[in-house]
Amino acid sequence: MSEQLQIITTFLSLSESLETGAEAYAQVLHQDVEQIEYPNLLNRTVQRRSFMEILDNIRAGRELLVNPHFEMHRAHSCPDGTIVVEAHWHATLTHDIGPLVRGQQLAAQFCMVFELKDNKIIQQRTYNCFDPF
């Protein structure tokens, strides 16, 4: 496994475990990281997150989800150093949220594009395709 892919795998593992410690993420996320989530069934507009906003989003996930899991299907390294990851994600809701009910499982296919700088993730672009709910 390449060093870049190991960094990404570590980040996904931290996210999957709903880790919220900034020091853990500082090992894999650049201080100037930008996470971009394109519109999907949960977020109707583009979401842009900084390092601290990524942690805030994970903290919110801790309140709403249990047993999140990423299953990486494939990763591709581009000539410019960009890494493209396809994964399946699922988690179970712990609270009712709008049309979603406690105990319901959310699932999505993810395509994530990672750019690294100084051996840390500087940008993540995520395209989520949620299963109907």
A tleap script that builds the chain and sets N, CA, C and O, in Angstrom:
source leaprc.protein.ff14SB
mol = sequence {
  NMET SER GLU GLN LEU GLN ILE ILE THR THR
  PHE LEU SER LEU SER GLU SER LEU GLU THR
  GLY ALA GLU ALA TYR ALA GLN VAL LEU HIE
  GLN ASP VAL GLU GLN ILE GLU TYR PRO ASN
  LEU LEU ASN ARG THR VAL GLN ARG ARG SER
  PHE MET GLU ILE LEU ASP ASN ILE ARG ALA
  GLY ARG GLU LEU LEU VAL ASN PRO HIE PHE
  GLU MET HIE ARG ALA HIE SER CYS PRO ASP
  GLY THR ILE VAL VAL GLU ALA HIE TRP HIE
  ALA THR LEU THR HIE ASP ILE GLY PRO LEU
  VAL ARG GLY GLN GLN LEU ALA ALA GLN PHE
  CYS MET VAL PHE GLU LEU LYS ASP ASN LYS
  ILE ILE GLN GLN ARG THR TYR ASN CYS PHE
  ASP PRO CPHE
}
set mol.1.N position { 0.850 -1.176 0.000 }
set mol.1.CA position { 0.000 0.000 0.000 }
set mol.1.C position { 0.890 1.231 0.000 }
set mol.1.O position { 1.839 1.318 0.780 }
set mol.2.N position { 0.583 2.191 -0.881 }
set mol.2.CA position { 1.381 3.406 -0.953 }
set mol.2.C position { 1.202 4.243 0.314 }
set mol.2.O position { 0.220 4.092 1.041 }
set mol.3.N position { 2.160 5.116 0.559 }
set mol.3.CA position { 2.087 5.984 1.732 }
set mol.3.C position { 0.859 6.884 1.658 }
set mol.3.O position { 0.197 7.115 2.669 }
set mol.4.N position { 0.549 7.400 0.451 }
set mol.4.CA position { -0.624 8.263 0.307 }
set mol.4.C position { -1.913 7.509 0.609 }
set mol.4.O position { -2.797 8.029 1.289 }
set mol.5.N position { -2.018 6.288 0.107 }
set mol.5.CA position { -3.214 5.499 0.371 }
set mol.5.C position { -3.315 5.132 1.844 }
set mol.5.O position { -4.421 5.053 2.379 }
set mol.6.N position { -2.199 4.909 2.503 }
set mol.6.CA position { -2.216 4.633 3.940 }
set mol.6.C position { -2.742 5.841 4.721 }
set mol.6.O position { -3.491 5.675 5.684 }
set mol.7.N position { -2.362 7.040 4.318 }
set mol.7.CA position { -2.856 8.268 4.957 }
set mol.7.C position { -4.375 8.351 4.812 }
set mol.7.O position { -5.085 8.650 5.772 }
set mol.8.N position { -4.860 8.084 3.609 }
set mol.8.CA position { -6.301 8.135 3.341 }
set mol.8.C position { -7.025 7.053 4.119 }
set mol.8.O position { -8.083 7.311 4.693 }
set mol.9.N position { -6.483 5.857 4.149 }
set mol.9.CA position { -7.089 4.755 4.899 }
set mol.9.C position { -7.156 5.094 6.388 }
set mol.9.O position { -8.153 4.801 7.047 }
set mol.10.N position { -6.111 5.703 6.912 }
set mol.10.CA position { -6.108 6.121 8.320 }
set mol.10.C position { -7.200 7.145 8.567 }
set mol.10.O position { -7.926 7.055 9.557 }
set mol.11.N position { -7.325 8.125 7.669 }
set mol.11.CA position { -8.377 9.134 7.799 }
set mol.11.C position { -9.763 8.481 7.797 }
set mol.11.O position { -10.603 8.807 8.636 }
set mol.12.N position { -10.000 7.573 6.866 }
set mol.12.CA position { -11.304 6.907 6.798 }
set mol.12.C position { -11.565 6.067 8.054 }
set mol.12.O position { -12.699 6.000 8.528 }
set mol.13.N position { -10.539 5.439 8.585 }
set mol.13.CA position { -10.691 4.657 9.819 }
set mol.13.C position { -11.034 5.558 10.998 }
set mol.13.O position { -11.885 5.215 11.818 }
set mol.14.N position { -10.377 6.707 11.083 }
set mol.14.CA position { -10.696 7.662 12.152 }
set mol.14.C position { -12.144 8.134 12.016 }
set mol.14.O position { -12.875 8.213 13.003 }
set mol.15.N position { -12.546 8.448 10.785 }
set mol.15.CA position { -13.919 8.898 10.544 }
set mol.15.C position { -14.926 7.809 10.888 }
set mol.15.O position { -15.957 8.071 11.506 }
set mol.16.N position { -14.614 6.594 10.481 }
set mol.16.CA position { -15.492 5.454 10.732 }
set mol.16.C position { -15.677 5.216 12.229 }
set mol.16.O position { -16.763 4.845 12.675 }
set mol.17.N position { -14.618 5.430 12.998 }
set mol.17.CA position { -14.702 5.218 14.446 }
set mol.17.C position { -15.308 6.420 15.164 }
set mol.17.O position { -15.469 6.405 16.385 }
set mol.18.N position { -15.642 7.462 14.400 }
set mol.18.CA position { -16.194 8.708 14.937 }
set mol.18.C position { -15.253 9.349 15.955 }
set mol.18.O position { -15.688 9.982 16.917 }
set mol.19.N position { -13.966 9.169 15.722 }
set mol.19.CA position { -12.928 9.817 16.538 }
set mol.19.C position { -13.083 11.329 16.397 }
set mol.19.O position { -13.323 11.833 15.300 }
set mol.20.N position { -12.945 12.048 17.506 }
set mol.20.CA position { -13.094 13.504 17.459 }
set mol.20.C position { -11.854 14.250 17.935 }
set mol.20.O position { -11.869 15.479 18.006 }
set mol.21.N position { -10.790 13.539 18.261 }
set mol.21.CA position { -9.587 14.193 18.754 }
set mol.21.C position { -8.804 14.868 17.633 }
set mol.21.O position { -8.390 14.210 16.679 }
set mol.22.N position { -8.605 16.159 17.747 }
set mol.22.CA position { -7.886 16.933 16.727 }
set mol.22.C position { -6.475 16.391 16.509 }
set mol.22.O position { -5.967 16.409 15.388 }
set mol.23.N position { -5.845 15.911 17.575 }
set mol.23.CA position { -4.466 15.421 17.456 }
set mol.23.C position { -4.385 14.194 16.550 }
set mol.23.O position { -3.398 14.022 15.834 }
set mol.24.N position { -5.389 13.355 16.572 }
set mol.24.CA position { -5.391 12.174 15.701 }
set mol.24.C position { -5.501 12.599 14.239 }
set mol.24.O position { -4.803 12.062 13.378 }
set mol.25.N position { -6.369 13.553 13.964 }
set mol.25.CA position { -6.552 14.020 12.588 }
set mol.25.C position { -5.375 14.858 12.104 }
set mol.25.O position { -5.097 14.901 10.905 }
set mol.26.N position { -4.691 15.516 13.014 }
set mol.26.CA position { -3.531 16.324 12.630 }
set mol.26.C position { -2.442 15.471 11.990 }
set mol.26.O position { -1.576 15.994 11.289 }
set mol.27.N position { -2.479 14.161 12.226 }
set mol.27.CA position { -1.499 13.260 11.620 }
set mol.27.C position { -1.769 13.018 10.141 }
set mol.27.O position { -0.862 12.649 9.396 }
set mol.28.N position { -3.030 13.228 9.705 }
set mol.28.CA position { -3.399 12.905 8.326 }
set mol.28.C position { -4.021 14.068 7.556 }
set mol.28.O position { -4.047 14.047 6.326 }
set mol.29.N position { -4.517 15.071 8.256 }
set mol.29.CA position { -5.121 16.222 7.591 }
set mol.29.C position { -4.197 17.429 7.682 }
set mol.29.O position { -3.699 17.757 8.759 }
set mol.30.N position { -3.973 18.075 6.576 }
set mol.30.CA position { -3.190 19.309 6.531 }
set mol.30.C position { -3.964 20.387 7.287 }
set mol.30.O position { -5.195 20.386 7.274 }
set mol.31.N position { -3.267 21.292 7.935 }
set mol.31.CA position { -3.950 22.341 8.701 }
set mol.31.C position { -4.853 23.207 7.818 }
set mol.31.O position { -5.814 23.799 8.309 }
set mol.32.N position { -4.548 23.285 6.524 }
set mol.32.CA position { -5.347 24.075 5.587 }
set mol.32.C position { -6.293 23.209 4.757 }
set mol.32.O position { -6.707 23.611 3.670 }
set mol.33.N position { -6.632 22.046 5.254 }
set mol.33.CA position { -7.487 21.117 4.516 }
set mol.33.C position { -8.829 21.757 4.168 }
set mol.33.O position { -9.356 22.588 4.908 }
set mol.34.N position { -9.359 21.349 3.031 }
set mol.34.CA position { -10.714 21.719 2.649 }
set mol.34.C position { -11.424 20.437 2.224 }
set mol.34.O position { -10.951 19.704 1.355 }
set mol.35.N position { -12.556 20.186 2.847 }
set mol.35.CA position { -13.392 19.041 2.491 }
set mol.35.C position { -14.616 19.606 1.776 }
set mol.35.O position { -15.317 20.469 2.305 }
set mol.36.N position { -14.861 19.110 0.576 }
set mol.36.CA position { -15.999 19.569 -0.222 }
set mol.36.C position { -16.926 18.380 -0.423 }
set mol.36.O position { -16.518 17.342 -0.942 }
set mol.37.N position { -18.175 18.544 -0.007 }
set mol.37.CA position { -19.188 17.504 -0.205 }
set mol.37.C position { -20.219 18.065 -1.182 }
set mol.37.O position { -20.877 19.067 -0.902 }
set mol.38.N position { -20.345 17.414 -2.312 }
set mol.38.CA position { -21.269 17.886 -3.336 }
set mol.38.C position { -22.699 17.494 -2.995 }
set mol.38.O position { -22.907 16.545 -2.239 }
set mol.39.N position { -23.690 18.202 -3.535 }
set mol.39.CA position { -25.093 17.968 -3.171 }
set mol.39.C position { -25.508 16.501 -3.294 }
set mol.39.O position { -25.074 15.774 -4.188 }
set mol.40.N position { -26.366 16.102 -2.358 }
set mol.40.CA position { -26.859 14.726 -2.300 }
set mol.40.C position { -28.204 14.725 -1.575 }
set mol.40.O position { -28.758 15.791 -1.307 }
set mol.41.N position { -28.728 13.563 -1.260 }
set mol.41.CA position { -30.037 13.489 -0.610 }
set mol.41.C position { -30.067 14.107 0.785 }
set mol.41.O position { -31.134 14.513 1.246 }
set mol.42.N position { -28.937 14.188 1.464 }
set mol.42.CA position { -28.901 14.778 2.806 }
set mol.42.C position { -28.537 16.257 2.792 }
set mol.42.O position { -29.050 17.027 3.604 }
set mol.43.N position { -27.673 16.656 1.894 }
set mol.43.CA position { -27.249 18.055 1.790 }
set mol.43.C position { -27.553 18.553 0.384 }
set mol.43.O position { -26.967 18.086 -0.593 }
set mol.44.N position { -28.462 19.491 0.294 }
set mol.44.CA position { -28.914 19.978 -1.020 }
set mol.44.C position { -27.945 20.974 -1.650 }
set mol.44.O position { -28.053 21.269 -2.840 }
set mol.45.N position { -27.007 21.491 -0.874 }
set mol.45.CA position { -26.038 22.453 -1.394 }
set mol.45.C position { -24.626 21.936 -1.132 }
set mol.45.O position { -24.424 21.036 -0.317 }
set mol.46.N position { -23.671 22.505 -1.821 }
set mol.46.CA position { -22.266 22.135 -1.611 }
set mol.46.C position { -21.879 22.502 -0.179 }
set mol.46.O position { -22.162 23.605 0.289 }
set mol.47.N position { -21.234 21.570 0.504 }
set mol.47.CA position { -20.737 21.795 1.864 }
set mol.47.C position { -19.223 21.918 1.804 }
set mol.47.O position { -18.560 21.058 1.225 }
set mol.48.N position { -18.667 22.963 2.387 }
set mol.48.CA position { -17.217 23.159 2.446 }
set mol.48.C position { -16.819 23.199 3.916 }
set mol.48.O position { -17.381 23.953 4.709 }
set mol.49.N position { -15.841 22.374 4.259 }
set mol.49.CA position { -15.435 22.275 5.659 }
set mol.49.C position { -13.931 22.449 5.804 }
set mol.49.O position { -13.143 21.939 5.006 }
set mol.50.N position { -13.563 23.176 6.836 }
set mol.50.CA position { -12.164 23.338 7.232 }
set mol.50.C position { -11.810 22.210 8.207 }
set mol.50.O position { -12.649 21.361 8.508 }
set mol.51.N position { -10.586 22.204 8.692 }
set mol.51.CA position { -10.136 21.193 9.655 }
set mol.51.C position { -11.110 21.103 10.827 }
set mol.51.O position { -11.602 20.019 11.142 }
set mol.52.N position { -11.390 22.236 11.473 }
set mol.52.CA position { -12.254 22.213 12.653 }
set mol.52.C position { -13.704 21.876 12.278 }
set mol.52.O position { -14.407 21.233 13.058 }
set mol.53.N position { -14.150 22.300 11.107 }
set mol.53.CA position { -15.509 21.973 10.681 }
set mol.53.C position { -15.653 20.484 10.366 }
set mol.53.O position { -16.725 19.910 10.557 }
set mol.54.N position { -14.582 19.861 9.885 }
set mol.54.CA position { -14.600 18.406 9.684 }
set mol.54.C position { -14.812 17.716 11.036 }
set mol.54.O position { -15.618 16.792 11.147 }
set mol.55.N position { -14.089 18.168 12.055 }
set mol.55.CA position { -14.249 17.583 13.390 }
set mol.55.C position { -15.650 17.840 13.938 }
set mol.55.O position { -16.244 16.955 14.554 }
set mol.56.N position { -16.187 19.053 13.717 }
set mol.56.CA position { -17.549 19.362 14.166 }
set mol.56.C position { -18.560 18.437 13.488 }
set mol.56.O position { -19.513 17.986 14.123 }
set mol.57.N position { -18.357 18.160 12.214 }
set mol.57.CA position { -19.255 17.276 11.478 }
set mol.57.C position { -19.189 15.850 12.033 }
set mol.57.O position { -20.209 15.168 12.132 }
set mol.58.N position { -17.997 15.413 12.389 }
set mol.58.CA position { -17.846 14.076 12.988 }
set mol.58.C position { -18.484 14.038 14.371 }
set mol.58.O position { -19.094 13.038 14.746 }
set mol.59.N position { -18.345 15.129 15.135 }
set mol.59.CA position { -19.020 15.187 16.447 }
set mol.59.C position { -20.535 15.074 16.279 }
set mol.59.O position { -21.202 14.386 17.051 }
set mol.60.N position { -21.067 15.750 15.269 }
set mol.60.CA position { -22.508 15.643 14.995 }
set mol.60.C position { -22.861 14.206 14.631 }
set mol.60.O position { -23.905 13.699 15.042 }
set mol.61.N position { -22.000 13.551 13.867 }
set mol.61.CA position { -22.210 12.150 13.511 }
set mol.61.C position { -22.261 11.254 14.733 }
set mol.61.O position { -23.025 10.289 14.771 }
set mol.62.N position { -21.443 11.572 15.738 }
set mol.62.CA position { -21.446 10.769 16.978 }
set mol.62.C position { -22.805 10.805 17.656 }
set mol.62.O position { -23.215 9.844 18.306 }
set mol.63.N position { -23.509 11.940 17.493 }
set mol.63.CA position { -24.819 12.106 18.124 }
set mol.63.C position { -25.930 11.418 17.327 }
set mol.63.O position { -26.995 11.120 17.869 }
set mol.64.N position { -25.679 11.169 16.044 }
set mol.64.CA position { -26.744 10.685 15.159 }
set mol.64.C position { -26.568 9.268 14.649 }
set mol.64.O position { -27.535 8.650 14.202 }
set mol.65.N position { -25.335 8.732 14.708 }
set mol.65.CA position { -25.040 7.463 14.044 }
set mol.65.C position { -24.409 6.450 14.978 }
set mol.65.O position { -23.756 6.797 15.963 }
set mol.66.N position { -24.620 5.196 14.643 }
set mol.66.CA position { -23.940 4.102 15.319 }
set mol.66.C position { -23.467 3.128 14.239 }
set mol.66.O position { -24.114 2.963 13.204 }
set mol.67.N position { -22.355 2.504 14.493 }
set mol.67.CA position { -21.775 1.498 13.609 }
set mol.67.C position { -21.526 1.963 12.173 }
set mol.67.O position { -21.847 1.240 11.230 }
set mol.68.N position { -20.954 3.166 11.994 }
set mol.68.CA position { -20.620 3.548 10.624 }
set mol.68.C position { -19.502 2.650 10.093 }
set mol.68.O position { -18.626 2.209 10.838 }
set mol.69.N position { -19.558 2.390 8.781 }
set mol.69.CA position { -18.545 1.515 8.202 }
set mol.69.C position { -18.273 1.914 6.749 }
set mol.69.O position { -19.200 2.089 5.958 }
set mol.70.N position { -16.993 2.054 6.413 }
set mol.70.CA position { -16.556 2.268 5.036 }
set mol.70.C position { -15.989 0.952 4.519 }
set mol.70.O position { -15.179 0.307 5.184 }
set mol.71.N position { -16.420 0.569 3.341 }
set mol.71.CA position { -15.820 -0.582 2.666 }
set mol.71.C position { -15.233 -0.065 1.359 }
set mol.71.O position { -15.960 0.264 0.422 }
set mol.72.N position { -13.907 0.001 1.312 }
set mol.72.CA position { -13.244 0.509 0.127 }
set mol.72.C position { -13.296 -0.546 -0.977 }
set mol.72.O position { -12.875 -1.687 -0.785 }
set mol.73.N position { -13.814 -0.146 -2.123 }
set mol.73.CA position { -13.888 -1.060 -3.265 }
set mol.73.C position { -12.642 -0.955 -4.134 }
set mol.73.O position { -12.101 -1.966 -4.583 }
set mol.74.N position { -12.195 0.267 -4.367 }
set mol.74.CA position { -10.971 0.440 -5.165 }
set mol.74.C position { -10.410 1.819 -4.932 }
set mol.74.O position { -11.106 2.742 -4.509 }
set mol.75.N position { -9.128 1.931 -5.221 }
set mol.75.CA position { -8.419 3.216 -5.145 }
set mol.75.C position { -7.535 3.309 -6.377 }
set mol.75.O position { -6.946 2.324 -6.824 }
set mol.76.N position { -7.460 4.504 -6.905 }
set mol.76.CA position { -6.662 4.726 -8.105 }
set mol.76.C position { -5.768 5.942 -7.880 }
set mol.76.O position { -6.242 7.006 -7.483 }
set mol.77.N position { -4.481 5.776 -8.136 }
set mol.77.CA position { -3.527 6.877 -8.053 }
set mol.77.C position { -3.384 7.494 -9.430 }
set mol.77.O position { -3.063 6.802 -10.395 }
set mol.78.N position { -3.619 8.779 -9.525 }
set mol.78.CA position { -3.487 9.508 -10.785 }
set mol.78.C position { -2.054 9.998 -10.946 }
set mol.78.O position { -1.332 10.133 -9.958 }
set mol.79.N position { -1.636 10.266 -12.181 }
set mol.79.CA position { -0.264 10.732 -12.424 }
set mol.79.C position { 0.103 12.010 -11.652 }
set mol.79.O position { 1.270 12.225 -11.327 }
set mol.80.N position { -0.901 12.858 -11.361 }
set mol.80.CA position { -0.613 14.106 -10.635 }
set mol.80.C position { -0.573 13.917 -9.119 }
set mol.80.O position { -0.401 14.889 -8.383 }
set mol.81.N position { -0.729 12.685 -8.646 }
set mol.81.CA position { -0.685 12.405 -7.213 }
set mol.81.C position { -2.052 12.349 -6.547 }
set mol.81.O position { -2.158 11.966 -5.382 }
set mol.82.N position { -3.087 12.723 -7.266 }
set mol.82.CA position { -4.448 12.635 -6.742 }
set mol.82.C position { -4.821 11.163 -6.568 }
set mol.82.O position { -4.444 10.318 -7.379 }
set mol.83.N position { -5.561 10.869 -5.505 }
set mol.83.CA position { -6.037 9.512 -5.241 }
set mol.83.C position { -7.566 9.528 -5.308 }
set mol.83.O position { -8.215 10.346 -4.656 }
set mol.84.N position { -8.127 8.624 -6.096 }
set mol.84.CA position { -9.580 8.493 -6.212 }
set mol.84.C position { -9.978 7.188 -5.525 }
set mol.84.O position { -9.430 6.124 -5.812 }
set mol.85.N position { -10.940 7.294 -4.615 }
set mol.85.CA position { -11.393 6.138 -3.844 }
set mol.85.C position { -12.886 5.933 -4.063 }
set mol.85.O position { -13.676 6.872 -3.963 }
set mol.86.N position { -13.261 4.689 -4.365 }
set mol.86.CA position { -14.668 4.298 -4.410 }
set mol.86.C position { -14.926 3.434 -3.189 }
set mol.86.O position { -14.166 2.513 -2.891 }
set mol.87.N position { -16.018 3.744 -2.480 }
set mol.87.CA position { -16.319 3.007 -1.256 }
set mol.87.C position { -17.817 2.935 -1.047 }
set mol.87.O position { -18.582 3.743 -1.574 }
set mol.88.N position { -18.214 1.945 -0.264 }
set mol.88.CA position { -19.597 1.837 0.196 }
set mol.88.C position { -19.572 2.192 1.674 }
set mol.88.O position { -18.694 1.746 2.413 }
set mol.89.N position { -20.538 2.995 2.102 }
set mol.89.CA position { -20.631 3.423 3.499 }
set mol.89.C position { -22.031 3.093 4.000 }
set mol.89.O position { -23.008 3.180 3.257 }
set mol.90.N position { -22.111 2.713 5.272 }
set mol.90.CA position { -23.422 2.567 5.901 }
set mol.90.C position { -23.291 2.828 7.389 }
set mol.90.O position { -22.220 2.674 7.977 }
set mol.91.N position { -24.413 3.230 7.988 }
set mol.91.CA position { -24.496 3.490 9.431 }
set mol.91.C position { -25.962 3.409 9.829 }
set mol.91.O position { -26.854 3.472 8.982 }
set mol.92.N position { -26.197 3.270 11.120 }
set mol.92.CA position { -27.556 3.200 11.648 }
set mol.92.C position { -27.853 4.465 12.431 }
set mol.92.O position { -27.023 4.927 13.215 }
set mol.93.N position { -29.042 5.028 12.219 }
set mol.93.CA position { -29.463 6.250 12.908 }
set mol.93.C position { -29.841 5.956 14.355 }
set mol.93.O position { -30.461 4.935 14.654 }
set mol.94.N position { -29.461 6.860 15.240 }
set mol.94.CA position { -29.810 6.725 16.649 }
set mol.94.C position { -30.973 7.627 17.044 }
set mol.94.O position { -31.510 7.495 18.143 }
set mol.95.N position { -31.374 8.554 16.149 }
set mol.95.CA position { -32.468 9.501 16.413 }
set mol.95.C position { -33.284 9.697 15.143 }
set mol.95.O position { -32.797 9.475 14.035 }
set mol.96.N position { -34.524 10.113 15.322 }
set mol.96.CA position { -35.342 10.518 14.175 }
set mol.96.C position { -34.823 11.849 13.664 }
set mol.96.O position { -34.503 12.746 14.445 }
set mol.97.N position { -34.744 11.969 12.344 }
set mol.97.CA position { -34.319 13.220 11.708 }
set mol.97.C position { -35.172 13.405 10.468 }
set mol.97.O position { -34.977 12.719 9.465 }
set mol.98.N position { -36.126 14.340 10.535 }
set mol.98.CA position { -37.011 14.552 9.392 }
set mol.98.C position { -37.690 13.247 9.012 }
set mol.98.O position { -38.330 12.610 9.850 }
set mol.99.N position { -37.554 12.838 7.734 }
set mol.99.CA position { -38.209 11.608 7.290 }
set mol.99.C position { -37.473 10.333 7.723 }
set mol.99.O position { -37.978 9.228 7.527 }
set mol.100.N position { -36.297 10.485 8.301 }
set mol.100.CA position { -35.489 9.338 8.719 }
set mol.100.C position { -35.830 8.976 10.162 }
set mol.100.O position { -36.062 9.854 10.992 }
set mol.101.N position { -35.856 7.680 10.451 }
set mol.101.CA position { -36.265 7.239 11.784 }
set mol.101.C position { -35.149 6.455 12.484 }
set mol.101.O position { -34.313 5.803 11.858 }
set mol.102.N position { -35.185 6.553 13.786 }
set mol.102.CA position { -34.227 5.834 14.627 }
set mol.102.C position { -34.213 4.359 14.253 }
set mol.102.O position { -35.260 3.738 14.072 }
set mol.103.N position { -32.998 3.806 14.141 }
set mol.103.CA position { -32.850 2.402 13.791 }
set mol.103.C position { -32.727 2.160 12.292 }
set mol.103.O position { -32.343 1.072 11.863 }
set mol.104.N position { -33.049 3.162 11.507 }
set mol.104.CA position { -32.950 3.034 10.057 }
set mol.104.C position { -31.485 3.031 9.630 }
set mol.104.O position { -30.658 3.745 10.198 }
set mol.105.N position { -31.181 2.228 8.637 }
set mol.105.CA position { -29.817 2.207 8.128 }
set mol.105.C position { -29.701 3.129 6.918 }
set mol.105.O position { -30.499 3.066 5.983 }
set mol.106.N position { -28.687 3.984 6.965 }
set mol.106.CA position { -28.333 4.814 5.820 }
set mol.106.C position { -27.203 4.118 5.090 }
set mol.106.O position { -26.333 3.508 5.711 }
set mol.107.N position { -27.218 4.211 3.776 }
set mol.107.CA position { -26.140 3.622 2.987 }
set mol.107.C position { -25.904 4.504 1.771 }
set mol.107.O position { -26.821 5.147 1.260 }
set mol.108.N position { -24.661 4.519 1.321 }
set mol.108.CA position { -24.317 5.326 0.156 }
set mol.108.C position { -23.082 4.769 -0.526 }
set mol.108.O position { -22.213 4.162 0.100 }
set mol.109.N position { -23.034 4.997 -1.824 }
set mol.109.CA position { -21.805 4.777 -2.577 }
set mol.109.C position { -21.060 6.107 -2.543 }
set mol.109.O position { -21.653 7.160 -2.776 }
set mol.110.N position { -19.780 6.060 -2.257 }
set mol.110.CA position { -18.969 7.263 -2.178 }
set mol.110.C position { -17.908 7.218 -3.269 }
set mol.110.O position { -17.313 6.171 -3.526 }
set mol.111.N position { -17.679 8.343 -3.897 }
set mol.111.CA position { -16.490 8.548 -4.711 }
set mol.111.C position { -15.780 9.734 -4.069 }
set mol.111.O position { -16.340 10.827 -3.981 }
set mol.112.N position { -14.568 9.518 -3.629 }
set mol.112.CA position { -13.812 10.558 -2.936 }
set mol.112.C position { -12.506 10.806 -3.684 }
set mol.112.O position { -11.794 9.875 -4.062 }
set mol.113.N position { -12.218 12.076 -3.883 }
set mol.113.CA position { -10.999 12.482 -4.579 }
set mol.113.C position { -10.134 13.216 -3.555 }
set mol.113.O position { -10.544 14.228 -2.988 }
set mol.114.N position { -8.937 12.688 -3.333 }
set mol.114.CA position { -8.031 13.246 -2.331 }
set mol.114.C position { -6.803 13.855 -2.988 }
set mol.114.O position { -6.204 13.264 -3.887 }
set mol.115.N position { -6.441 15.031 -2.531 }
set mol.115.CA position { -5.173 15.645 -2.901 }
set mol.115.C position { -4.354 15.779 -1.627 }
set mol.115.O position { -4.884 16.126 -0.571 }
set mol.116.N position { -3.066 15.504 -1.732 }
set mol.116.CA position { -2.190 15.554 -0.570 }
set mol.116.C position { -1.103 16.603 -0.753 }
set mol.116.O position { -0.678 16.900 -1.870 }
set mol.117.N position { -0.667 17.150 0.366 }
set mol.117.CA position { 0.444 18.101 0.409 }
set mol.117.C position { 1.207 17.816 1.696 }
set mol.117.O position { 0.604 17.686 2.762 }
set mol.118.N position { 2.500 17.720 1.604 }
set mol.118.CA position { 3.327 17.423 2.783 }
set mol.118.C position { 2.871 16.134 3.469 }
set mol.118.O position { 2.871 16.045 4.697 }
set mol.119.N position { 2.481 15.135 2.667 }
set mol.119.CA position { 2.021 13.836 3.169 }
set mol.119.C position { 0.801 13.921 4.076 }
set mol.119.O position { 0.635 13.122 4.998 }
set mol.120.N position { -0.057 14.917 3.793 }
set mol.120.CA position { -1.326 15.056 4.508 }
set mol.120.C position { -2.394 15.442 3.501 }
set mol.120.O position { -2.098 15.992 2.440 }
set mol.121.N position { -3.617 15.153 3.840 }
set mol.121.CA position { -4.743 15.483 2.952 }
set mol.121.C position { -4.964 16.987 2.990 }
set mol.121.O position { -5.225 17.559 4.048 }
set mol.122.N position { -4.857 17.624 1.826 }
set mol.122.CA position { -5.083 19.068 1.713 }
set mol.122.C position { -6.477 19.351 1.160 }
set mol.122.O position { -7.064 20.394 1.448 }
set mol.123.N position { -7.009 18.410 0.359 }
set mol.123.CA position { -8.372 18.574 -0.154 }
set mol.123.C position { -9.017 17.209 -0.350 }
set mol.123.O position { -8.383 16.254 -0.799 }
set mol.124.N position { -10.298 17.149 0.003 }
set mol.124.CA position { -11.122 15.962 -0.227 }
set mol.124.C position { -12.406 16.436 -0.895 }
set mol.124.O position { -13.117 17.293 -0.368 }
set mol.125.N position { -12.691 15.873 -2.054 }
set mol.125.CA position { -13.946 16.143 -2.741 }
set mol.125.C position { -14.764 14.856 -2.698 }
set mol.125.O position { -14.293 13.798 -3.115 }
set mol.126.N position { -15.992 14.954 -2.191 }
set mol.126.CA position { -16.815 13.764 -1.998 }
set mol.126.C position { -18.107 13.864 -2.785 }
set mol.126.O position { -18.816 14.870 -2.744 }
set mol.127.N position { -18.388 12.788 -3.503 }
set mol.127.CA position { -19.626 12.638 -4.255 }
set mol.127.C position { -20.351 11.446 -3.649 }
set mol.127.O position { -19.919 10.304 -3.802 }
set mol.128.N position { -21.460 11.716 -2.957 }
set mol.128.CA position { -22.221 10.669 -2.282 }
set mol.128.C position { -23.461 10.334 -3.091 }
set mol.128.O position { -24.153 11.226 -3.582 }
set mol.129.N position { -23.731 9.071 -3.223 }
set mol.129.CA position { -24.960 8.619 -3.868 }
set mol.129.C position { -25.681 7.733 -2.854 }
set mol.129.O position { -25.414 6.535 -2.757 }
set mol.130.N position { -26.599 8.342 -2.101 }
set mol.130.CA position { -27.310 7.622 -1.044 }
set mol.130.C position { -28.353 6.684 -1.630 }
set mol.130.O position { -29.007 6.988 -2.628 }
set mol.131.N position { -28.487 5.544 -0.985 }
set mol.131.CA position { -29.582 4.646 -1.328 }
set mol.131.C position { -30.888 5.363 -0.969 }
set mol.131.O position { -30.903 6.168 -0.037 }
set mol.132.N position { -31.967 5.092 -1.677 }
set mol.132.CA position { -33.248 5.729 -1.354 }
set mol.132.C position { -33.638 5.461 0.104 }
set mol.132.O position { -33.401 4.381 0.645 }
set mol.133.N position { -34.235 6.469 0.710 }
set mol.133.CA position { -34.757 6.298 2.079 }
set mol.133.C position { -36.084 6.991 2.221 }
set mol.133.O position { -36.683 6.963 3.296 }
savepdb mol mol.pdb
quit
